[in-house]
Amino acid sequence: MLRGANLSRANLRYANLRGADLSGANLQGADLSKADLGGADLSKANFSRANLENANLAGAQLRSTNFFNAQNVNFVKADLDETTIFPDGHWQSIS
C-alpha cells in the first residue's frame, strides 16, 4: 500500500501506478516522467517540485493535492476541485 508513503525524490519514471492509492503520499521532488497515474487516488498528496513530464493523470483524483512548483503537469481529464494547488501556487478549478 502506498497511502501516505514517503516517496520524496524517488525515481518513478515509467512507473505503472494506475489506480493506486497514493492519497496523502509525499512525492516532493520525485521524477514521475512518463508514469501512468490514471485513475489513481492522489488526494492530499504532495507533488511539489516533482517532474510529471508526459505523465498520465487522466481520471486521477486530485482533491487537495499540492502541485506547487511541479514541472510539466498535464491536467487533461484529471478529477480536480477548488482545493487542488496548481504549479503557480494558486487554488483554482478547471472545467
C-alpha positions as CSV (number, residue, x, y, z in Angstrom):
1,M,0.0,0.0,0.0
2,L,1.3,3.4,-0.9
3,R,-1.2,5.5,1.0
4,G,0.8,8.2,3.0
5,A,4.1,6.8,1.7
6,N,7.2,9.0,1.7
7,L,8.4,8.8,-1.9
8,S,10.2,12.2,-2.0
9,R,12.9,12.4,-4.7
10,A,12.0,8.8,-5.8
11,N,12.8,7.8,-9.4
12,L,9.3,6.7,-10.6
13,R,9.9,7.2,-14.3
14,Y,7.7,4.9,-16.4
15,A,6.1,3.6,-13.2
16,N,2.7,1.9,-13.6
17,L,0.7,3.4,-10.7
18,R,-2.7,3.1,-12.5
19,G,-5.5,3.0,-9.9
20,A,-3.1,3.1,-7.0
21,D,-4.0,4.7,-3.6
22,L,-1.3,7.4,-3.1
23,S,-3.6,9.6,-1.0
24,G,-1.5,11.6,1.4
25,A,1.8,10.5,-0.1
26,N,4.8,12.7,-0.2
27,L,6.2,12.8,-3.8
28,Q,8.0,16.1,-3.4
29,G,10.8,16.3,-6.0
30,A,10.1,12.8,-7.4
31,D,10.6,12.0,-11.1
32,L,7.3,10.7,-12.4
33,S,8.0,11.4,-16.1
34,K,6.0,9.1,-18.3
35,A,4.4,7.5,-15.2
36,D,0.9,6.1,-15.5
37,L,-1.2,7.6,-12.7
38,G,-4.5,7.2,-14.5
39,G,-7.4,6.6,-12.1
40,A,-5.2,6.8,-9.0
41,D,-6.3,8.4,-5.8
42,L,-3.8,11.3,-5.3
43,S,-5.9,13.3,-2.9
44,K,-3.9,15.3,-0.3
45,A,-0.6,14.1,-2.0
46,N,2.3,16.4,-2.2
47,F,3.9,16.7,-5.7
48,S,5.7,20.0,-5.1
49,R,8.8,20.3,-7.3
50,A,8.0,16.9,-8.9
51,N,8.6,16.2,-12.6
52,L,5.4,15.0,-14.3
53,E,6.5,15.3,-17.9
54,N,4.3,13.1,-20.1
55,A,2.7,11.5,-17.0
56,N,-0.9,10.3,-17.4
57,L,-3.3,11.8,-14.8
58,A,-6.5,11.0,-16.6
59,G,-9.2,10.1,-14.1
60,A,-6.9,10.7,-11.2
61,Q,-8.4,12.2,-8.1
62,L,-6.6,15.4,-7.3
63,R,-8.6,16.8,-4.4
64,S,-6.4,18.9,-2.0
65,T,-3.4,17.8,-4.0
66,N,-0.3,20.0,-3.9
67,F,1.4,20.6,-7.3
68,F,3.2,23.8,-6.2
69,N,6.3,24.3,-8.4
70,A,5.7,20.9,-10.1
71,Q,7.0,20.7,-13.7
72,N,5.3,19.7,-16.9
73,V,1.9,18.8,-15.4
74,N,-0.9,17.9,-17.7
75,F,-4.3,18.1,-16.0
76,V,-6.3,16.9,-19.0
77,K,-9.2,14.6,-17.9
78,A,-8.0,14.7,-14.3
79,D,-10.6,15.0,-11.5
80,L,-9.9,18.4,-10.0
81,D,-11.7,20.6,-7.5
82,E,-11.3,24.0,-5.8
83,T,-8.7,22.6,-3.3
84,T,-6.2,21.5,-5.9
85,I,-3.0,23.6,-5.6
86,F,-1.6,24.3,-9.1
87,P,2.1,24.7,-10.0
88,D,1.9,28.5,-9.8
89,G,0.6,28.2,-6.2
90,H,-3.0,29.2,-7.0
91,W,-6.0,27.3,-5.9
92,Q,-8.4,27.2,-8.8
93,S,-10.9,24.9,-10.5
94,I,-10.6,23.8,-14.1
95,S,-13.6,22.7,-16.0
